[in-house]
């Protein structure tokens, strides 16, 4: 390819320069520096919790954080933050809703008349809505945007990876034996899209007895270190089963949750700006 004249229209080679860039621009006036996708190969492992904790921790550290809730049919981000108001805007754009700490968010539940309304849409329409959350929202000077992804590797994850300038992926899993398969699916998709995996979060990793301090592996022994090593994931974090955290999330107070458990992964995210 040393004689390449950069005129792809007259070339039959399938090189990287011919690969189409599907990334969509932000609307004029919007600004997002870093985008991190929070993913998993299956549902029910706590992606929304990890997304909320990471965004809250970065906001607490003095950065401007945002959450794009890409789980269109099962949005839970507004509930975790106690947000009940609706998003509003003009004919040209939507404004993100802000929490009491200033964290910005956009979620399907912020534009539905009632948050219990089901979103009965086919995959392409759902994926299109996620794309509009990126292009049609006036995101304001965001340092770190966290994308709360639906489970699996379908239309929405593909749309996010192709349409948004994703800087890294954080994989969420749990201690069950099928963890290796779950992580493998997420890692393989990230590799396919040429997006680095920043870290692995094992949620519900253990329960610490408040009386004696002993840790109990409710869902089986942790394999997060071995799994991270097997897939060459550079960082891993274990989050406990904590009824206090669960109660605070249910009460819409996730921003007040102690961030010490998620802090090591927040350090990794913070490094993207350094």
Beta strands, then each sheet from edge to edge (+ up, - down):
strand 1: 32-39
strand 2: 65-69
strand 3: 88-89
strand 4: 94-95
strand 5: 97-98
strand 6: 104-106
strand 7: 142-148
strand 8: 168-173
strand 9: 197-202
strand 10: 207-208
strand 11: 215-216
strand 12: 236-238
sheet 1: 5+ 6- 2- 7- 1- 8- 9- 12-
sheet 2: 3+ 4-
sheet 3: 10+ 11-
end
